[in-house]
């Protein structure tokens, strides 16, 4: 269990919590997480330890001393994700023929809680048409109508999987690099092309990893994958950023940079950002893995209290490991500040 990486990730989350008033809930939909004030003391202690260059033993002692374990009922699926490194071109070519698109000016998002009590945090996406709010265009329509300014151009298979991951590093022909991060999606439901291929008998349940899907696509060529991509109507738009520090991970939903093997994407309807979690899971090559991670990100397919997506890092090796990660029965233990946990037990 890498407590040192978890402590580093925790402190990055705390930097976001520090900006909030003491009375503000960590997440209004998640009572167990308390308020920002409940985390103030442990955040300060964690920051001091990192500033002093704390090693693995000190990091582990910090979590053992300041937190109370609270086991989450049931088990859930743990998948993996990563930051792909994508070769791109500034202009379209026969090879780099699919656009990585920026946010269109007519895409609108809203919080239903502003209109209907009890729906806080549930978002709706669409556009205005004839004085009405209507769904935004599908993937096929976005491509056909060229909606959203192209930020760069990539190989179609790479761009499709970049949208699934939600962020990535771009490498241009001259060796220069940039980063794209998730800006918004078009509000349409996510449909897994892996599941489609399984249902059609093209792939088996046990051989449907990202690598298996990519191999299937490459063998069959554009005439097969263009219509298959369109069966997933969800489309992800990006923001283009500079890559100032290659050793730092992408920014997660909380606004903190992600740490390999220490950042977890969760369902924000069930969890707050910045909460330490001990995971007991089966990883490829590590059947009895125990990891200490921090809730720092979200994902469209991450739904449910015990549903998690572990960040493996960036590049090819991280992608290989993340693509194979699929444990249907991972177990969670939340770590809450001692005083908060004691208050909730009474």
Secondary structure, DSSP 8 states (H G I E B T S, - for coil): --HHHHHHHHHHHHHHHTTS-TTSBS-TT-GGG-BHHHHHHHHHHHHHHHHTT--HHHHHHHHHHHEEEEEEEEEEEEEEEEEEEEEEESS--SSS-EEEEB--TT-EEEEGGGTSTT-TT-EEEEEEETTEEE----HHHHHHHT-S-EEEEE-HHHHHHHHHHSEEEEE-TTS-EEEEEEEEE-S-----HHHHHHHTTSS-TTS-SHHHHHHHHHHH-HHHHHHHHHTS---EEEEEEE---TTS--B-TTSSB--TTTEEE--TTT--TT-EEEEEEEETTEEEEEEEEEEEE--TT--STT-EEEEEEESHHHHHHHHH-EEEEEEEEEEEEHHHHHHHT-
